[in-house]
C-alpha cells in the first residue's frame, strides 16, 4: 500500500465578513485604518479572487479541494484595525 502525503497550506488566512462590515462602518482616525478602508473599497481589490476567497470560507474549501490541499493552518491577519473590530 502506498504512502499518502498530506498537503498542508501553512499560510492560510480567513477574514470573517463581520470584520469587513465593522471596518466599513468604522471611522478611521489613523493612516493605517484609512489606507485599509480605501483598499477594501477599491473595486479592483474587492473583486479580486484572493479577496473573495478571504471572505468566503466555503469557496476557499472548494478551491483547496481543486488544487489538492488537504488541510490548512488558519491565521488571522494582524491588522491593528481588525483587532479593534
N, C-alpha and C positions, 0 to 999 in steps of 0.2 A: 504494500500500500504506500502511495506517495505522500510526501510531506507537503502540507498546505501552508504557504507563507501568508501571514496576515499583513495586510497593508494598512498602516496607521497614518492618518493625517495629524501630524503633531503640531500644526499651526492653524487650527480651526477657530473661526470666530462666528458668533451669532449675536445679533443685537435685536432684542425683542422690539416689536413695533411700538410698544408703550414708551420706550426710550426715545424713539424718533418723535412721537407725539408730544412728549414733555419738552423735548428740545425745541420743537417748533413753537410751543406756547411760551417758552422761557424768554424773558427779556434779558439778553446777554449784556453784561457790563464789562466783559473782558475781551481783549483782542482775540484770544483763542476761541471763545464762545461765538463771537461774531463770524470768525472765519469758518468754524464748523457749521454754523447755520447757513452761511452763504453756500458752502459746498453742498449741503444736503438739499438746498433749494435749486441748485444748478441742474437743469433738465438732463444735461449730458451725464452727470454723475447719478442723479436719481434714477434714471432709466437704464443704467449700465447693468450688465449681467452680474457683476461682482456685488453691487449694492443690493440688487434684488435678492440674491442668494443670502446676503447678510440678514435680511429681514424675514425670509420665507424658509422656515426650517424644513417643511415637507419637500419643497423644491430642492433644497440642499441635499436631503437624503436621497432623492431620486437621482440627482447629479452624481453623488458619491457611488451609488449603485452602478450608474452608467460607466464611470471611469475605473471601477474596481477597488474603491476604498472600502475596507471592512469596518473600520472604527475610527472615531475622531476624538481628540483631546480638546475639549471645549475651553476657549479662552474668551475673556471679555476685554474689548479694547480699554485702554487705561485713560480715556479722555477724562479730564477733570470735570468737564461739563456733564458727561454721562453719569459720573459718580453722584452728582447733585440731583439727578432725576429720580 
